[in-house]
Amino acid sequence: MANITLKNVTKRFDKLETIHGVNLKLCDGEFVVFVGPSGCGKSTLLRLIAGLEEITEGVIEIADKNMNNVAPANRGVAMVFQSYALYPHMSVRENMSFGMEMRGESKENIHTRITKASHILQLDELLDRKPRQLSGGQRQRVAIGRAIVREPDVFLFDEPLSNLDAELRVDMRIQIAQLHAKLKTTMIYVTHDQVEAMTLADKIVVLRAGHIEQVGSPMDLYHNPNNAFVAGFIGSPKMNFLPALISDIEADNSVMVAFNEQKIPFKIQSDKLSIGDPVTLGFRPEHIHLAKQENGFHFDITVDVAEHLGGISYLYSQVEDNKVIIEISGENLLASGDVLSVGIKQSDCYLFDQAGKTLIDRALPNR
């Protein structure tokens, strides 16, 4: 069972602490994605699990065994890096077999593992080529194949698609998802691309400045974020945020939220708000309607930029110096300079306090 447990894991470089007491439990066979902005600590956390960096404090367990003093080669993990790191003078077959040869494994075992991995990754016709004869996507498949032949308990991916163009990224994303479905092995995948996180993960771990902000399924994080940071990071395009105020408070924690000379009731989770307190109103681009909505907010906008992508279009505007993005049908060919009224249903709104903590508990939609 390749479950992974992190207990109060801390990492310091001299006096600079980059990972702050992380606690996390990952189950056997899960596809887990570490996501967050550059510098949030996701790659450092992955390297700590791999043993490529020593932890300063805490415990890392893999398959219920303490790995703090275990060498990387003995942790049962295989890592795929951002750079392909292939030996240029070796063929694909030799690149995949090199590690096993160094460990003294039999030729029969090496042949069996390479045959299995090349079949899974569709590398059979490429085994005798050198890396210079391969495309970027093919090289990345070879790097993944080199990890597969080790038959690890855990696969670790450190932004493996960042060097590929957009089309190849989509293709490789699908292949990695299919690989996980076939192998059913625990995988941890690091990316700053929340689209990759949403499409690949069973579980997403959102990191910021060395802290875990939230852990959950992609849909849980999308529909019920803990705070404005998670709400703004998960979803593409990102969530819109506008300033609002608490205008009235009822005894049952119902409040009236005032925005654009309108007041809408919300049932909130906090009893620490006061009349006049500023709050942040959040709503996703796909939840904005080109018409006023009953029991909701509405406002007028002037389109600054319109992006028409075929099936959908994105409109960019400003509301009280705050950027607003609207997603509409591609059949609606609005253009720069157009003025229109838009509305958001109360049920599609999010609400955050001054610290960014969510104030509304939203249920996941029925499947």
C-alpha positions in Angstrom: 0.0 0.0 0.0 1.8 3.1 -1.2 0.0 5.6 1.0 2.0 8.7 1.9 1.8 10.6 5.1 3.5 13.9 6.0 3.5 14.9 9.6 4.5 18.5 10.5 7.0 18.6 7.6 9.1 21.7 7.7 12.0 22.8 5.4 14.5 25.6 6.0 17.3 26.8 3.9 19.6 28.4 6.4 17.2 30.8 8.2 14.6 30.9 5.4 11.6 28.6 6.1 10.0 27.5 2.8 7.7 24.7 4.0 5.8 25.4 7.2 4.7 22.4 9.2 2.7 20.6 6.4 0.4 17.7 7.4 -1.0 15.7 4.6 -2.3 12.1 4.0 -2.4 10.6 0.5 -4.1 7.3 -0.2 -2.8 4.4 -2.2 -3.5 4.7 -5.9 -4.6 8.3 -5.8 -3.6 10.8 -8.4 -2.7 13.9 -6.4 -1.8 17.3 -7.8 0.2 19.9 -6.0 -0.8 23.3 -7.4 -0.1 26.9 -6.7 1.7 29.9 -8.0 5.5 30.0 -8.6 7.4 29.9 -5.4 4.7 28.4 -3.3 6.8 25.3 -2.3 5.2 22.6 -4.4 8.4 21.4 -6.1 10.2 21.6 -2.8 7.6 19.4 -1.2 7.9 16.9 -4.0 11.7 16.8 -3.6 11.3 16.2 0.1 9.0 13.2 -0.6 11.6 11.9 -3.1 14.4 12.3 -0.7 16.3 14.8 -3.0 16.1 17.4 -0.1 16.4 16.6 3.6 13.5 17.7 5.8 14.3 20.0 8.7 11.6 18.8 11.0 8.7 16.3 10.8 8.2 12.8 9.4 7.6 11.5 5.9 6.1 8.0 5.6 5.6 5.9 2.5 3.7 2.7 2.8 3.6 3.3 6.6 7.4 3.3 6.8 9.5 6.3 8.0 11.5 7.6 5.1 13.4 10.4 6.9 16.8 8.6 6.7 16.1 6.4 3.6 18.1 7.1 0.4 16.1 8.3 -2.6 16.9 5.0 -4.5 15.4 2.9 -1.7 12.1 4.9 -1.2 10.2 3.1 -4.0 9.6 6.3 -5.9 10.4 7.3 -9.5 10.6 10.9 -10.6 9.9 12.5 -13.9 11.4 16.0 -14.2 10.6 19.1 -16.2 13.7 18.5 -18.3 13.8 15.1 -20.1 17.3 14.4 -18.9 17.9 11.7 -21.5 21.4 10.5 -22.4 21.9 12.0 -26.0 24.3 9.2 -27.1 22.0 6.4 -26.1 19.0 5.0 -27.9 15.5 5.0 -26.3 16.0 1.4 -25.3 19.3 2.1 -23.7 18.0 5.2 -21.9 15.2 3.0 -20.4 17.5 0.1 -19.5 20.5 2.0 -18.1 19.3 2.2 -14.5 18.3 -1.4 -14.4 21.7 -2.4 -15.8 23.4 -0.4 -13.1 21.4 -2.3 -10.5 22.6 -5.6 -12.0 19.2 -6.8 -13.1 18.9 -9.7 -15.6 18.7 -9.2 -19.3 15.4 -11.1 -19.4 13.9 -8.9 -16.7 15.1 -5.7 -18.5 13.7 -6.9 -21.8 10.3 -7.7 -20.2 10.0 -4.3 -18.4 11.0 -2.3 -21.5 8.6 -4.2 -23.7 5.8 -3.6 -21.2 6.6 0.1 -20.8 7.1 0.8 -24.5 3.7 -0.9 -25.3 1.9 1.3 -22.7 3.5 4.5 -24.0 3.4 3.5 -27.7 7.2 3.7 -28.0 7.7 0.3 -29.8 8.8 1.9 -33.1 11.1 4.4 -31.4 13.2 2.1 -29.3 16.3 2.3 -31.5 16.2 6.1 -32.1 18.4 8.6 -30.3 16.8 11.5 -28.4 17.7 14.0 -31.1 15.4 12.1 -33.5 12.4 12.5 -31.3 9.8 15.2 -30.8 9.3 16.9 -27.4 6.3 14.7 -26.6 8.2 11.6 -27.6 11.1 12.5 -25.4 8.8 13.1 -22.4 7.2 9.7 -23.0 10.7 8.1 -22.9 11.4 9.9 -19.6 8.1 8.5 -18.2 9.0 5.1 -19.6 12.3 5.2 -17.8 10.3 5.7 -14.6 7.8 3.0 -15.4 10.5 0.3 -15.8 11.5 0.8 -12.2 8.1 -0.4 -11.2 7.9 2.1 -8.3 5.3 2.4 -5.6 5.0 6.1 -6.3 5.4 8.2 -9.4 6.5 11.8 -8.9 6.0 14.3 -11.7 7.6 17.8 -11.5 5.9 20.0 -14.1 6.6 17.4 -16.8 4.6 19.2 -19.6 5.9 22.8 -19.2 8.4 22.4 -22.1 5.7 21.3 -24.6 3.6 23.4 -26.8 -0.2 23.7 -26.2 -1.3 20.8 -28.4 1.3 18.4 -27.1 0.4 19.4 -23.5 -3.2 18.3 -24.1 -2.1 15.0 -25.7 0.4 14.2 -22.9 -2.1 15.1 -20.3 -4.5 12.5 -21.7 -1.7 9.9 -21.9 -0.7 10.5 -18.3 -4.4 10.1 -17.2 -4.6 6.8 -19.2 -1.3 5.7 -17.6 -2.7 6.2 -14.1 -5.8 4.2 -15.1 -3.7 1.3 -16.3 -1.1 1.2 -13.5 -3.3 2.3 -10.6 -0.2 3.5 -8.8 0.0 6.5 -6.5 1.0 9.5 -8.4 1.9 13.0 -7.3 2.0 15.7 -10.0 3.3 19.2 -9.6 2.0 22.0 -11.8 1.2 25.7 -11.7 -1.4 25.1 -14.4 -4.8 24.7 -12.7 -6.3 23.2 -15.9 -3.9 20.3 -15.6 -4.9 20.0 -11.9 -8.6 20.0 -12.6 -8.4 17.5 -15.4 -5.9 15.0 -13.9 -6.4 14.9 -10.1 -8.4 12.7 -7.8 -7.2 15.1 -5.1 -5.8 18.6 -5.4 -3.5 20.2 -2.8 -3.5 24.0 -3.1 -0.3 25.6 -1.8 0.6 29.2 -1.0 3.9 30.4 0.5 4.7 27.0 1.9 1.3 26.4 3.5 -1.6 24.2 2.4 -4.6 26.3 1.7 -7.0 23.5 0.9 -7.2 19.8 0.0 -10.1 18.2 -1.8 -11.5 16.9 -5.1 -11.4 19.2 -8.1 -15.1 19.8 -8.0 -15.1 20.4 -4.2 -12.4 23.1 -4.6 -14.2 24.6 -7.6 -17.7 24.8 -5.9 -16.7 25.2 -2.2 -13.3 27.0 -1.8 -12.1 27.7 1.7 -11.0 31.2 0.8 -10.6 33.8 -1.9 -7.2 32.6 -2.9 -8.4 29.1 -3.7 -11.5 30.5 -5.4 -9.4 32.7 -7.6 -6.8 30.1 -8.4 -9.2 27.2 -9.3 -11.2 27.8 -12.4 -10.3 29.3 -15.8 -10.8 32.1 -16.4 -10.4 33.0 -12.8 -13.2 34.1 -10.5 -14.3 37.8 -10.5 -14.1 39.8 -7.2 -15.9 43.0 -6.4 -16.1 45.0 -3.1 -19.4 45.0 -1.2 -20.6 45.9 2.3 -22.7 44.3 5.1 -25.8 46.6 5.3 -28.0 44.6 7.8 -27.6 41.6 10.1 -30.3 39.3 11.4 -30.3 37.1 14.5 -29.9 33.9 12.5 -26.7 35.0 10.8 -28.5 36.2 7.8 -27.0 39.4 6.3 -27.9 41.9 3.7 -25.0 42.5 1.2 -25.0 45.9 -0.5 -23.5 46.3 -3.9 -24.2 48.9 -6.6 -27.1 50.3 -4.7 -28.7 46.8 -4.4 -29.2 44.6 -1.3 -29.3 40.8 -1.4 -29.7 38.5 1.5 -27.2 35.8 2.3 -27.0 33.1 5.0 -23.4 33.1 6.3 -21.2 31.0 8.5 -19.8 33.8 10.7 -21.2 35.7 13.7 -18.3 38.1 13.8 -19.4 40.6 11.1 -20.8 44.0 11.8 -22.9 46.4 9.8 -20.6 48.4 7.5 -18.0 45.7 7.3 -16.4 45.3 3.9 -16.8 41.9 2.2 -15.8 40.6 -1.2 -18.4 39.4 -3.7 -17.2 36.6 -6.0 -18.7 35.2 -9.1 -17.4 33.1 -12.0 -17.3 34.3 -15.6 -19.6 31.5 -16.7 -22.3 32.5 -14.2 -22.8 36.0 -15.5 -26.0 36.4 -17.6 -26.6 39.1 -20.3 -29.8 40.1 -18.5 -30.9 41.1 -15.1 -31.6 38.2 -12.7 -34.4 37.8 -10.2 -32.9 37.6 -6.6 -29.5 38.7 -7.8 -27.2 41.5 -8.6 -27.0 43.4 -11.8 -24.8 46.2 -13.2 -23.8 47.8 -16.5 -20.5 47.3 -18.2 -18.7 48.6 -21.2 -16.7 45.9 -23.1 -13.0 46.8 -23.2 -11.9 43.7 -25.1 -13.8 40.8 -26.7 -12.1 37.5 -27.4 -14.0 35.2 -29.8 -12.8 31.6 -29.6 -15.5 29.9 -31.7 -17.8 28.1 -29.3 -17.4 30.6 -26.5 -16.3 34.3 -26.2 -14.7 36.2 -23.3 -15.6 39.8 -22.6 -13.2 42.0 -20.5 -14.5 45.0 -18.7 -14.0 47.2 -15.5 -16.4 47.7 -12.6 -15.3 50.3 -10.1 -11.7 49.8 -11.2 -12.0 46.0 -10.8 -11.5 43.7 -13.7 -14.5 41.6 -14.7 -14.4 38.7 -17.2 -17.6 37.4 -18.7 -18.0 34.1 -20.6 -20.8 34.0 -23.2 -21.8 31.9 -26.2 -19.6 32.3 -29.2 -22.7 33.1 -31.3 -23.0 36.4 -29.5 -20.6 38.7 -31.3 -20.3 41.6 -28.9 -17.4 43.9 -29.6 -15.2 46.5 -27.9 -17.2 49.5 -26.8 -20.5 47.8 -26.5 -22.5 48.7 -23.4 -24.7 46.0 -21.8 -26.5 45.1 -18.6 -25.5 41.8 -16.9 -26.8 39.9 -13.9 -25.6 37.3 -11.4 -28.0 35.0 -9.5 -27.6 35.1 -5.7 -27.1 31.3 -5.7 -24.1 31.7 -8.0 -22.4 34.2 -5.7 -19.5 33.7 -3.3 -18.8 35.9 -0.3 -15.5 36.4 1.5 -14.6 38.4 4.6 -11.7 40.9 4.9 -9.2 38.1 5.5 -10.4 36.3 2.5 -12.2 33.5 4.3 -15.4 32.1 2.7 -18.6 33.0 4.4 -21.0 30.8 2.5 -21.2 27.0 2.6 -22.1 25.8 -0.9 -23.3 22.2 -1.6 -21.9 20.3 -4.6 -24.3 20.0 -7.5 -26.1 16.8 -7.9 -24.5 14.3 -10.3 
